[in-house]
Amino acid sequence: MDLFEYMRNTSMEKESPLAARMRPRTLDEVVGQEHIIGRDKLLYRAIQADKISSVIFYGPPGTGKTTLAKVIAGSTSAEFRQINATVAGKKDMEEVVAKAKELQGMYGKRTILFIDEIHRFNKSQQDYLLPFVEDGTLILIGATTENPYFEVNGALISRSIVFELKPIPAQAVKELLRKAVYDKDRGMGAYNAVIDEEALDFLAELSGGDARHALNAIELGVMTTARSEDGQIHITLEVAQECIQKRVMRYDKGGDNHYDTISAFIKSMRGSDPDAAVYYLARMLYAGESVAFIARRIMICASEDVGNADPMALAVAVNASLAVERIGMPEAQIILAQAASYIACAPKSNAACEAIFSAVQEVENSGSLPIPTHLQDAHYKGAAKLGHGTGYKYAHDYPNHYVEQQYLPYELCGREFYTPSGNGYERKIREHMKRIRQEAAEKGADSEV
């Protein structure tokens, strides 16, 4: 590094955003990820021993993925190279590989390649890395906000250890903010600012576990708030509210937050909790989720989890789906809330769902068993001569419009697939079926006498 590059780096360090200046430099300064970097954990031991292998850091923004990569860079004897997948291409990787081969061949020195936003690389770009990761030319560190099992090449995943970073707890964010305000070396301490406890609580809570977001809000507050008569900059709750006007919503319609939220929404309807169902509905709408997608999930839940316990549930869900497509937002949220709360409050039964799954399994196991002759179609040419339809009993000619006869293939005689529950309307279905079958059996016994 020459003098000019040294001066440039020094200047950038002083003038860089607060979040960058406050980035932890050692493992002991990293907060909120004790589940992977506690002193007894594998990653901590590997970094301390400079024996890091290929890893992928996965987690929401602002949880320390790049920070951990920087910590590794500062503690390893290996050559550390960094690229960002949003702007880098194959040529950049080829240069890194060429240099890595040179260092390995001439000095036996390893090369660690840190790829930020690795999910932005396409399949061919990820494939290019495979042989060099496999033969040890490169030690890969990938960082991604997307579920790597969806977005990263399976072969790279199999050659790496995936570490999931969690949102930073509010208490840890508070400590970071407090340090950022009063630290004169790397923080805003030179500005003679003070922050109220309620402002700390507010920012830590609304940051959603994203330390970078909270630090950006603090920096904005300090830089834009006028000094009071006492010569200090006071970061009050009012100032904090101005600096962070909207709760961070970690939601990506193509990522796992999308799947987690819709899963919680469905399970809340299934679990008969209308409050939770409407809450998760609000989160999805707030994040810009498609109303058509939400409506489809409500229709599925109406059939899968309510079924015949309340046959109106599916009608409500289908009509809600049609309505939101014609009306759109913002009024569509009212219709979706009505449908979701109806499904959540409806009596539950998965008997129809279990019936079809059980029947499909039977078909897979036993194949296409012969249909009883009396149920076969007698109308097509030559069918009657073959005896098709002979002996069929027309149900409407009998009391209760019901008559006992073999409907299932004879090999499945007595097999039950649909068993109505005792919930809601299915209780009436169960009682009705029991009654007509019992009356038919009694009439049959009387005729024999």
Disulfide bonds with the S-S distance in Angstrom:
none
